Structures are given as structure tokens and as C-alpha cells.
Amino acid sequence: MNRLQETRKAPMRLISWMGSNWGIALTGIAIGGFGALLSSFSGSKNTGFCTTGFLGDLILAIFPSQNTHACFCSLQKEAGVQALLPADFIRPEYLGLVLGPFIASITFREFHARAGSSTIIRFILGMCGLLGILAFWACPVRTLLRLGGGDLSALIGLAGLTGGIGIGTIMIRAGFELGKPKDSPLALGLMMPVVMLGLLTWVIFARSDNPLPRAPLGLALGAGLTVGFLAQRSRFCIMSSIRNVFLMRSWVPLLAVGSVVASALVVNAFLGQVQWGFTGQPFAHSNIFWGVLGMVVGGLAFTLAGACPTRQLFLSGEGNIDSVVFMLGMLTATWIAQQLGFTVAPDTVILDNVFVGGPNMAGMIAVIISLLVCLIIGISMRKPRSTSG
């Protein structure tokens, strides 16, 4: 009888372990390792998992356009100049980041269709967050992957992201709140997984003939599913890990950040992909001012919305409609950026002379407007504290 009880408790122990800091670290190791491995197949360094880039590829695949910006491209170098080629195919790993959490939540009976209040605000925060991180040319996950590939300019983005999260944390402490989620119809919760299944069918039977190199379908999809499954169990979120340092005064939550960087560094070193440096890195620029400011906007928007972009993807797979709204905001901003010519120039190195890149004028204006909008939202949506007596 005791053995039977112990057998029944074993799965519960595993579930509990996955929700601990070690489970978060395991998820980070998977993200860093798979991210580096996928980059080796695609030829686009440090882009194995990038929510920003995936969204751009998705938009270009569905709505082909001549107007594209540098974040949604594959990189080729010729005489030190980085040439950009449109990547107009749907990334299977992106689909897996939603379907993996869906499978996990169904398996462990945690799928729950729910939505909160402030729908329009969440949509706007998604737009602002995308426009912010676009100026730096990396989402939080890709920022860590860049660092794990030797790109020291990623420290610019990490500093800005931390600053934005700090500002958002202050606003939350001052009473900012978007409202708690409520039960919603099951059909709404299934919306995102069903859409991703449809896109997966498209990928399998109507793959793009774009000549750019990419990871094999099985590897890309398997990596996305694995990371998504682990993330749903561990509640992995880079933004939350950094935010908890401010809230809890503990460095333990930074296991998420450290595990991604360490894992990516080990795999990149094994594959010979580590390239240490601050300027001239592929798919990157070292413009300190706009890099920091853009990621401040991103960190602030993600904190006010409750999760970073990758975590929003995970949540959308387990029935969180608020996260779907946030992702729709990011998707809309991606399309707007393409149509309005929001471009990001990489650093270029010609005859040992470094020309620092960064966002163009449209991008700079978008970052400033997004920052003002986030500050207005954070200040105006504070709930008055109740007083007794």
C-alpha cells in the first residue's frame, strides 16, 4: 500500500519540481540550447527564438510586401556590409511555442479559458512593447541569446529592459492594475491553438520556396513544442524573473536569465559560433541611446501587461485570451512598422571603420510616442488606495 501511494505521489513531485527554480532553469537551458542550435541551421546568428522576428516572418508570409524592415530579414555579409533579405516563411518553432503549452495544459488539466478587463489597454501595450524592442532589434529572449553568442551589445538591451521593468514595478506598487481574469467561453480559449494548428498545416503542405536556409521542420517544431511544454509547467518568464528581483530583493529568480545565457554560450562554443565583440555583430546594432530607450519601453509595456512576449505566447496556448489580445497588438504593430518604413540598420564595418546603426527617424518617433503612451497608461490607471477610519 505504501509503495502504491509513493507511485501516485511521484508525478506530483515532478509537477512540483517543475514549478521550482530548478524547473525554470531547465526551461532556460532548453531555450538557450535550442536557440543556438536553430541559429546554426538558419545562418542567422542568435535568432533561434525571437518573438519579434517570428511575427515579422508571419506577417510577410501572409501579407507579402515590398516594405519590410531589417528585423524581419536574413543576413548576408559582403565586404563588411550586412545585406538584408526578406524572410517570408512561417517559423514552425513559433507555432510550437503555443501548441506546446496547449498540450501541457490539457495533459495536466490546467487549460482554462479566461479573460480580464482593459482589453484595449492590453492591445495598446502590445503595440508599444513591440515598437520599443524593435528599436533594439531583439525581444528579451533574443537579447539573452545574443549575449550567449558573444554579442556584448546585448548588455545595452538588458540594461534598458531592467530599467523599464523597474519603472513598471514602481507603477504597480503605486496601484496600477488591469484587472483579474474571469472565466470565458471555451471556444475563445481555443482560438489561438486552433489558429496555430491551421498555420502548421500550411507550413507542412505549402512551405515557402524562399531560398534562405532554415532548420528542418521536425527540429524546429520539436524545439518549439519542447520549450513551450516546459515553459507552461515552470511558468518561465524573463520579465517576471527580473521584476521579482525588485519585489523580493532576491537574486534567485535570475536563474531564468543565467540559464538561457549559459546554455546558449555552451552550445555556441561547441558549434564554433561564439563571436565576442560589441560592434559589428550580426543582426544587431550598438546604438546605446536608442537601444536602451527602446528596451525601456519594452520592459515597461511588458511589466504593465504582466508578462514578456514569449510568456504571452505560452499563456495564449493555455486559454488566456488577454495574452491573445496582447499578441494581436504586437502583430498589428509589426504590420504598421512594415508599412510605414520603420527600419533598423545594423552596424557595418568597412576597412576597420565601424558605422553604428540603429532605428531610422520613423522608428525613433515610434519609440518616443510608445514611451509617452506607456507612461500615461501607468499613471492614469492607478486604483486609489482604500483608507480606513
C-alpha positions in Angstrom: 0.0 0.0 0.0 2.8 2.4 0.9 4.5 1.6 -2.5 1.3 2.4 -4.3 1.0 5.7 -2.5 4.6 6.6 -3.3 4.0 5.7 -7.0 1.0 8.0 -7.1 3.0 10.8 -5.4 5.8 10.6 -8.0 4.0 12.6 -10.7 3.0 15.2 -8.2 6.6 15.6 -7.1 7.7 16.1 -10.7 5.0 18.7 -11.2 6.1 20.5 -8.0 9.8 20.3 -9.1 9.0 21.8 -12.5 7.4 24.8 -10.8 10.5 25.4 -8.7 13.5 27.5 -9.6 15.2 24.4 -11.0 12.3 23.8 -13.3 12.7 27.4 -14.5 16.4 26.8 -15.0 15.7 23.7 -17.1 13.4 25.7 -19.3 16.1 28.3 -19.7 18.6 25.7 -20.7 16.3 24.3 -23.3 15.7 27.8 -24.7 19.4 28.7 -24.9 20.4 25.3 -26.3 17.7 25.1 -28.9 18.1 28.7 -29.8 21.8 28.3 -30.5 21.2 25.1 -32.4 18.4 26.5 -34.6 20.6 29.5 -35.4 23.3 27.2 -36.8 20.8 25.9 -39.4 19.3 29.2 -40.4 22.5 31.1 -40.8 21.0 34.0 -38.9 23.1 34.2 -35.7 21.4 34.4 -32.3 17.9 34.4 -33.8 16.8 30.9 -32.7 13.9 32.2 -30.7 12.8 35.8 -31.3 9.2 36.8 -30.9 9.7 40.0 -32.8 11.3 38.3 -35.8 8.8 35.4 -35.8 6.0 37.9 -36.0 7.6 39.7 -38.9 8.1 36.5 -40.8 4.5 35.6 -40.2 3.2 38.9 -41.5 5.4 38.7 -44.6 4.2 35.2 -45.3 0.6 36.1 -45.1 0.8 39.6 -46.5 3.7 39.8 -48.9 5.0 43.4 -49.1 7.9 45.3 -50.6 8.0 47.4 -47.5 9.9 45.5 -44.9 12.3 46.4 -42.2 15.6 44.9 -41.1 14.3 42.9 -38.2 12.4 40.5 -40.5 15.3 39.5 -42.7 18.1 37.1 -43.1 21.6 38.5 -43.1 24.4 38.2 -45.6 27.7 39.9 -45.4 29.7 41.2 -48.3 32.8 43.4 -47.9 31.7 44.1 -44.3 28.3 45.4 -45.3 25.3 43.4 -44.0 22.8 42.8 -46.7 19.2 42.0 -45.7 17.0 39.6 -47.4 13.2 39.2 -46.6 12.3 36.0 -44.6 8.7 35.4 -45.7 8.1 32.0 -44.2 6.3 30.9 -41.0 8.6 29.6 -38.3 7.5 26.2 -37.0 9.2 26.9 -33.7 6.9 29.9 -33.2 3.8 27.6 -33.6 5.3 25.1 -31.2 5.7 27.8 -28.5 1.8 28.0 -28.5 1.0 24.4 -29.1 3.5 23.1 -26.5 1.7 24.9 -23.6 -1.6 23.8 -25.1 -0.6 20.2 -24.9 0.8 20.6 -21.4 -2.2 22.4 -20.1 -4.6 19.8 -21.5 -2.4 17.0 -20.1 -2.3 18.4 -16.6 -5.9 19.7 -16.7 -4.9 23.3 -16.5 -6.4 24.6 -19.7 -8.7 27.4 -18.7 -10.4 29.9 -21.0 -10.2 33.3 -19.2 -10.0 37.0 -19.9 -9.8 40.1 -17.8 -10.6 43.8 -18.2 -8.9 46.6 -20.0 -8.8 44.8 -23.4 -8.0 47.9 -25.4 -5.2 48.8 -23.0 -3.6 45.4 -23.3 -3.8 45.7 -27.1 -2.1 49.1 -27.0 0.6 47.8 -24.6 1.3 45.0 -27.1 1.8 47.6 -29.8 4.0 49.8 -27.7 6.1 46.9 -26.5 6.8 45.7 -30.0 7.8 49.1 -31.3 10.1 49.5 -28.3 12.0 46.2 -28.7 12.1 46.7 -32.4 14.3 49.7 -32.0 16.9 47.5 -30.2 16.3 44.7 -32.7 15.6 41.9 -30.2 12.9 40.6 -27.8 14.0 39.7 -24.2 14.8 36.1 -25.2 16.9 37.0 -28.2 18.7 39.6 -26.1 19.9 36.7 -23.9 20.7 34.6 -27.0 22.8 37.4 -28.4 24.8 37.6 -25.1 25.2 33.8 -25.2 26.7 34.2 -28.7 29.3 36.7 -27.6 27.4 39.8 -28.6 28.3 42.3 -25.8 25.9 44.9 -27.3 23.1 42.8 -25.8 24.1 44.4 -22.5 22.6 47.6 -23.8 19.2 46.0 -24.2 19.4 44.1 -20.9 20.1 47.4 -19.1 17.2 49.1 -20.8 14.9 46.1 -20.2 15.8 46.2 -16.5 15.2 49.9 -16.3 11.8 49.6 -17.9 10.8 46.7 -15.6 11.9 48.8 -12.6 9.7 51.7 -13.7 6.8 49.4 -14.3 7.3 47.8 -10.8 7.1 51.3 -9.2 3.8 51.9 -11.0 2.4 48.6 -9.9 3.4 49.4 -6.3 1.6 52.7 -6.7 -1.6 51.0 -7.5 -1.6 50.2 -11.3 -3.9 47.3 -12.2 -5.5 46.0 -15.3 -8.0 43.7 -13.6 -8.1 40.0 -12.8 -9.1 37.5 -15.5 -12.6 35.9 -15.4 -14.0 32.7 -16.9 -14.7 32.9 -20.6 -16.3 30.6 -23.2 -14.2 27.6 -24.1 -14.3 28.5 -27.8 -12.4 31.7 -27.2 -9.7 30.0 -25.2 -9.2 27.5 -28.1 -8.8 30.3 -30.6 -5.0 30.6 -30.5 -4.2 26.9 -30.5 -6.7 26.3 -33.4 -5.1 29.1 -35.5 -1.6 27.7 -34.8 -2.8 24.2 -35.9 -4.1 25.8 -39.1 -0.8 27.6 -39.7 1.1 24.3 -39.0 -0.9 22.6 -41.7 0.0 25.4 -44.1 3.7 25.0 -43.2 3.6 21.3 -43.8 1.7 21.2 -47.1 2.5 24.6 -48.6 6.0 25.5 -47.4 7.5 28.7 -48.8 10.0 28.4 -51.6 12.2 31.1 -50.1 15.8 30.1 -50.7 17.0 31.3 -47.4 18.4 28.5 -45.1 16.3 27.3 -42.3 16.2 24.5 -39.7 14.5 21.2 -40.6 10.8 21.2 -39.9 11.0 18.4 -37.4 13.8 20.0 -35.4 12.2 23.5 -35.4 8.7 22.3 -34.4 10.1 19.8 -31.9 12.2 22.6 -30.3 9.2 24.9 -30.1 7.0 22.2 -28.6 9.6 21.2 -26.0 10.3 24.7 -24.9 6.5 25.5 -24.8 5.7 22.4 -22.8 8.5 23.1 -20.2 7.6 26.8 -20.0 4.0 26.0 -19.2 5.0 23.8 -16.4 7.7 26.1 -15.0 5.8 29.4 -15.6 9.0 30.7 -17.3 9.1 34.5 -17.9 12.2 36.7 -18.2 10.3 39.8 -17.3 8.9 38.3 -14.1 12.3 37.0 -13.1 13.8 40.5 -13.3 10.8 42.1 -11.7 11.0 39.7 -8.7 14.5 40.9 -8.0 12.9 44.3 -7.3 9.9 42.9 -5.4 11.6 40.1 -3.4 15.2 41.5 -3.1 16.4 38.1 -4.1 18.8 37.1 -7.0 17.5 33.5 -7.1 14.8 34.3 -9.8 17.6 35.3 -12.2 18.2 31.6 -12.8 16.0 32.1 -15.8 18.3 34.7 -17.3 21.5 33.0 -16.4 20.4 29.6 -17.6 19.5 30.9 -21.1 22.8 32.7 -21.5 24.9 29.9 -20.1 23.2 27.2 -22.2 23.5 29.3 -25.4 27.1 30.0 -24.7 28.0 26.3 -24.3 26.2 25.2 -27.5 27.5 28.2 -29.5 31.1 27.4 -28.3 30.6 23.7 -29.3 29.4 24.7 -32.7 32.1 27.4 -33.1 29.6 30.2 -33.3 30.8 32.5 -30.4 31.9 35.9 -31.7 32.9 38.2 -28.9 32.6 41.9 -29.5 30.5 45.0 -29.0 30.2 46.4 -32.6 29.6 44.8 -36.0 27.6 41.9 -34.6 25.2 40.2 -37.0 21.6 41.2 -36.7 22.5 43.9 -34.1 23.4 47.5 -33.7 25.4 49.1 -30.8 23.5 52.5 -30.7 23.4 52.9 -26.9 20.8 55.6 -26.6 18.1 54.2 -28.9 18.9 50.6 -27.8 18.4 51.5 -24.1 15.4 53.7 -24.7 13.7 51.1 -26.9 14.1 48.3 -24.4 13.0 50.6 -21.6 9.7 51.0 -23.5 9.5 47.2 -24.0 10.2 46.4 -20.3 7.7 49.0 -19.1 5.0 47.7 -21.5 5.6 44.1 -20.6 5.5 44.8 -16.9 2.3 46.7 -17.1 0.8 43.9 -19.2 2.0 41.2 -16.8 4.4 39.2 -19.0 7.1 39.3 -21.6 6.2 38.5 -25.3 7.4 34.9 -25.1 5.4 34.3 -21.9 2.4 35.8 -23.5 2.7 33.2 -26.2 2.8 30.4 -23.6 -0.2 31.8 -21.9 -2.2 32.1 -25.1 -1.8 28.4 -25.6 -3.4 27.6 -22.3 -6.5 29.6 -22.8 -5.5 33.2 -21.7 -7.4 35.5 -24.0 -5.7 38.6 -22.5 -2.5 37.2 -23.9 -4.0 36.7 -27.3 -5.1 40.4 -27.3 -1.6 41.4 -26.3 -0.1 39.3 -29.2 -2.7 40.8 -31.6 -1.4 44.2 -30.6 2.2 43.2 -31.3 1.1 41.7 -34.6 -0.7 44.9 -35.6 2.4 47.0 -34.7 4.5 44.7 -36.8 2.4 45.3 -39.8 2.3 49.0 -39.2 6.1 49.1 -38.8 6.4 47.4 -42.2 4.0 49.7 -44.0 5.4 52.9 -42.5 9.0 52.0 -43.1 10.2 51.5 -39.6 13.7 50.2 -40.4 16.6 49.2 -38.2 20.2 49.4 -39.6 22.9 47.1 -38.3 26.4 48.1 -37.5 28.6 47.9 -40.5 32.4 47.5 -40.6 34.3 48.8 -43.7 38.1 48.8 -43.7 38.1 48.6 -39.9 35.8 51.6 -39.6 32.7 50.9 -37.6 29.5 52.7 -38.6 26.9 52.4 -35.8 23.4 51.5 -36.9 20.0 51.9 -35.2 16.4 52.8 -35.9 15.6 55.4 -38.6 13.6 58.5 -37.9 10.2 56.7 -38.1 11.5 54.3 -35.5 12.7 57.0 -33.2 9.4 58.7 -33.3 7.6 55.4 -32.7 9.7 54.8 -29.6 9.1 58.2 -28.1 5.3 58.0 -28.7 5.2 54.5 -27.3 7.1 55.6 -24.2 4.7 58.5 -23.6 1.7 56.2 -24.1 3.0 53.7 -21.6 3.7 56.3 -19.0 0.2 57.8 -19.4 -1.3 54.3 -19.0 0.8 53.5 -16.0 0.0 56.8 -14.2 -3.7 57.1 -15.2 -4.8 53.5 -14.4 -3.8 53.6 -10.7 -6.6 52.4 -8.4 -7.0 54.7 -5.3 -5.8 53.1 -2.1 -8.6 52.4 0.4 -8.4 54.3 3.6 -9.9 53.2 6.9 -11.3 55.4 9.6 
